[in-house]
């Protein structure tokens, strides 16, 4: 299971997530739309600029 979190701008959102303990995943399949991060325990989450319909 992972979380998808919609954000307005990827770069500041990634910076904020890393500041509180997340780390970028090694594989980034679509970095212009999604950023895959791992929480401190290693669980994946994705930040995205793609809005849910």
N, C-alpha and C positions, 0 to 999 in steps of 0.2 A: 504494500500500500504506500502511496505517496500523496503529497498535497500539491495541487496546482493553485498558485496564488496570482491573481490578476493585479498588475501594477501599471502605472501610467508611463514610467520610464525605467528601463532595465538597469542602466548603470547606477543610479543612486540607490535603487532597491537592492542590487547585489552588494554594493558597498555597505549599506545598513545591515544586511544579513550577515556579512562577513564580520562586521564589527561586534556582533553579538554571538559569534561562535560558529557560524556556518562556514563551509569551505566549498569551492567550486569542484564539481565532479570532473574527472579526467576526460570523459567523453561528453561532448556538447553537440548533439545532432542537428540543432537548428538555432544557433546562437543569436540570430537576428530576431527571432520570435520567442525563444525560450532560453532560460539559463537553468541548468540543473545544478543544484547545490546539495550538500550533505549536511545534516545537522550534526552536533557534536557526538551523537551516538552512532552516526553513519547512516541514518535513514534519509532517503532521497526526498527532495521537494523541488518544485519547478516554479520559477517566477516567469510570468509571461505578459506580453503586451497584447495578446489575443484575447478579445473580450468574449465572454460566454454569450450565446444567443438566448 
